Amino acid sequence: MTKLSMETLRREGEAFMIDISREFYIAYSGQKPSAELQPIYAKYAGVLDADSLQLVLDAFKSSSEGSEERRSTRLLLDWQAESQSGRQLAALDEREIAWEASAVVRADGREIQYEAVSIDISNSTDAKDRHTIEDARSKLVETELAPIKRERFQREREITEKLELAPNYNASFEMLSGISLAGLRDECAQFLRDTQAMWDETLPVFTKRVLNMSTSEVTRADALALFRAREFDGYFPAEKMETSIRGQVGEMGIDALAGGRITLDTGDREGKRSRAFCSPVRIPSEVYLVLRPHGGQTDWNTFLHELGHALHFAYMRPDLPFEYRWLGDNSITEGYAMLFDHLMEDERWLKRNTELTAAKLPEFIRSTGFEELHFLRRYCAKLIYEVELYGGRVSWDSLPDLYVQGLTAATTFRYNRADAFVDVDARYYAARYLRAWQLQALLTETLVERYDTDWWRNPRAGPWICAAMFGEGQRELANEQAQRIAGKSLSFAPLIRAVERMLG
């Protein structure tokens, strides 16, 4: 048997990522009822086993701090550690995907596909109807999905800690990611304190005007309807979404389909996930943008977000090594996604690319600022909760109460214990989102400085973005890119300023 080398590991590792990504894309887009992950892990067992992990770990330990080899091997080690969990949990992941694709929520004589429930709730104008659907959903989730998710988090933590890369799961994540969980958690707690008065002042106005409800009544189901912002639907017609946004991206000197490397999968399909996603199957040559329509401004915002991802993957330099194209700090790609979706906060962009009238613009901007504040507070609370979920200091049985307490306190919307293990993206993805929010604020400031306030239609901006940002893959950490592009450090300060401006 040929001895495993780093070159072989990179080559076979990319082949594995292509196969596993294609399988997830086909399953999550509703083109098959489940994903067949175990055969793929078996096929590539030679680069996903303990020997592979040890090879990368040795290379990491022998590299010099601050060297390119240290940067590269850290990403490969992170991937290997994740793959150890993924390989052992593949059967559980298959069960979860199959359940989500086939589960049906029965509420008040209706049968609603599980993946369409959030769409139905967000589009409902009747609070009683929303709560009926939500009660039925939560009972089903608590009985069937939550146990699967809880088992996955328990086993993932155990598998990672048995690798003995660091004393515990959280320390392992910090070592592999380059992110300080304690530092980010403290930033989140401070953000919640700094924006509490603003939230308390703004929330009652919106719940009364949009939902005709008091803050003491609202649940997370009502939040879905509130942020759906149906009153603006007419200004964001579905039939104009793709052509309008693709035209705007063209103005800035970028082909929105990247010469055919990006495929748009934006129609409705039974079994397609309600949560949109971007699936890079071959980077940079085959990228899918997947969206299941909700309607109105929600779809425009989501399409812009996923397009930011798709452009990033499709415009990466093909000569970058495997680890810089496929792996790395996902705060980078999420930052690019937010760079594009935050165009929905730009009055000039809205005037030029949507049908919002001058009279409606201030109201929409205020609504967008309110939504931004909500999601920032929600994700800050999620990160604080997840530090405990992975930290091991709180018993698994006590976590649901901690989840409800933390998320409800941050948002005022009543959360459900059933979602304590369901409303979590694995491996601290909430941390990636939070750093991405911080990064996009600095990227936007830099683009305004370089290409003026309407940088998004400056034909010189697109080529620079593709070369200086997209093309570099995810070689850098988000804080490193912030310094290189903007010369500043990541923080919540520019986000608070932006929300205050929008709320007026």
VENKARA-V253308 format. One record per backbone hydrogen bond with DSSP energy under -0.5 kcal/mol. CO is the residue of the C=O (numbers start at 0). NH is the residue of the N-H. Records with the same first field share a line. If there is no record, write none. Layout:
CO = NH  NH
//
This chain:
4 = 8
5 = 9
6 = 10
7 = 11
8 = 12
9 = 13
10 = 14
11 = 15
12 = 16
13 = 17
14 = 18
15 = 19
16 = 20
17 = 21
18 = 22
19 = 23
20 = 24
21 = 25
22 = 26
23 = 27
24 = 28
25 = 30  31
26 = 29
27 = 272
34 = 36
36 = 39  40
37 = 41
38 = 42
39 = 43
41 = 44
43 = 46
44 = 47
48 = 52
49 = 53
50 = 54
51 = 55
52 = 56
53 = 57
54 = 58
55 = 59
56 = 60
57 = 61
58 = 62
59 = 62
63 = 66
66 = 70
67 = 71
68 = 72
69 = 73
70 = 74
71 = 75
72 = 76
73 = 77
74 = 78
75 = 79
76 = 80
77 = 81
78 = 82
79 = 83
80 = 84
81 = 85
82 = 86
83 = 87
84 = 88
86 = 89
88 = 92
89 = 93
90 = 94
91 = 95
92 = 96
93 = 97
94 = 98
95 = 99
96 = 100
97 = 101
98 = 101  102
102 = 113
103 = 105
104 = 106  111
106 = 109
109 = 106  111
111 = 104
112 = 115  116
113 = 116
115 = 119
116 = 120
117 = 121
118 = 122
119 = 123
120 = 123
124 = 126
125 = 129
126 = 130
127 = 131
128 = 132
129 = 133
130 = 134
131 = 135
132 = 136
133 = 137
134 = 138
135 = 139
136 = 140
137 = 141
138 = 142
139 = 143  144
140 = 145
143 = 147
144 = 147  148
145 = 149
146 = 150
147 = 151
148 = 152
149 = 153
150 = 154
151 = 155
152 = 156
153 = 157
154 = 158
155 = 159
156 = 160
157 = 161
158 = 162
159 = 162  164
160 = 163
167 = 171
168 = 172
169 = 173
170 = 174
171 = 175
172 = 176
173 = 177
178 = 180
179 = 183
180 = 184
181 = 185
182 = 186
183 = 187
184 = 188
185 = 189
186 = 190
187 = 191
188 = 192
189 = 193
190 = 194
192 = 195
194 = 198
195 = 199
196 = 200
197 = 201
198 = 202
199 = 203
201 = 204  205
202 = 206
203 = 207
204 = 208
205 = 209  210
206 = 210  211  212
207 = 211
213 = 216  217
217 = 413
218 = 222
219 = 223
220 = 224
221 = 225
222 = 226
223 = 227
224 = 228
225 = 228
228 = 231
229 = 232
231 = 234
232 = 235
234 = 354
236 = 239  240
237 = 240  241
239 = 243
240 = 244
241 = 245
242 = 246
243 = 247
244 = 248
245 = 249
246 = 250
247 = 251
248 = 253
249 = 252
251 = 461
253 = 255
254 = 257
256 = 259  260  261
257 = 260
260 = 286
262 = 264  288
263 = 265
264 = 290
268 = 271
273 = 275
276 = 289
277 = 279
278 = 280  287
281 = 283  285
285 = 280  281
286 = 262
287 = 278  289
288 = 264
289 = 276
290 = 292
294 = 297  298
295 = 298  299
296 = 300
297 = 301
298 = 302
299 = 303
300 = 304
301 = 305
302 = 306
303 = 307
304 = 308
305 = 309
306 = 310
307 = 311
308 = 312
309 = 313
310 = 314
312 = 315
316 = 319
320 = 323  324
321 = 324  325  326
322 = 326
323 = 473
327 = 329
328 = 331
329 = 333
330 = 334
331 = 335
332 = 336
333 = 337
334 = 338
335 = 339
336 = 340
337 = 341
339 = 342
340 = 343
341 = 344
342 = 345
344 = 346
345 = 349
346 = 350
347 = 351
348 = 352
349 = 353
356 = 359  360
357 = 361
359 = 363
360 = 364
361 = 365
362 = 366
363 = 367
364 = 368
365 = 369
366 = 370
367 = 371
368 = 372
369 = 373
370 = 374
371 = 375
372 = 376
373 = 377
374 = 378
375 = 379
376 = 380
377 = 381
378 = 382
379 = 383
380 = 384
381 = 385
382 = 386
383 = 387
384 = 387  388
385 = 389
386 = 390
387 = 391  393
394 = 397  398
395 = 398  399
397 = 401
398 = 402
399 = 403
400 = 404
401 = 405
402 = 406
403 = 407
404 = 408
405 = 409
406 = 410
407 = 411
413 = 219
415 = 418
416 = 419
418 = 422
421 = 423
423 = 425
424 = 428
425 = 428
427 = 430  431
428 = 432
429 = 433
430 = 434
431 = 435
432 = 436
433 = 437
434 = 438
435 = 439
436 = 440
437 = 441
438 = 442
439 = 443
440 = 444
441 = 445
442 = 446
443 = 447
444 = 448
445 = 449
446 = 450
447 = 451
451 = 454
453 = 456
454 = 457
456 = 458
457 = 460  461
458 = 462
459 = 463
460 = 464
461 = 465
462 = 466
463 = 467  468
464 = 468  469
465 = 470
468 = 471
469 = 472
470 = 316
471 = 474
473 = 328
475 = 328
476 = 480
477 = 481
478 = 482
479 = 483
480 = 484  485
481 = 485  486  487
482 = 486
491 = 494  495
492 = 496
493 = 497
494 = 498
495 = 499
496 = 500
497 = 501
498 = 502
499 = 503
//
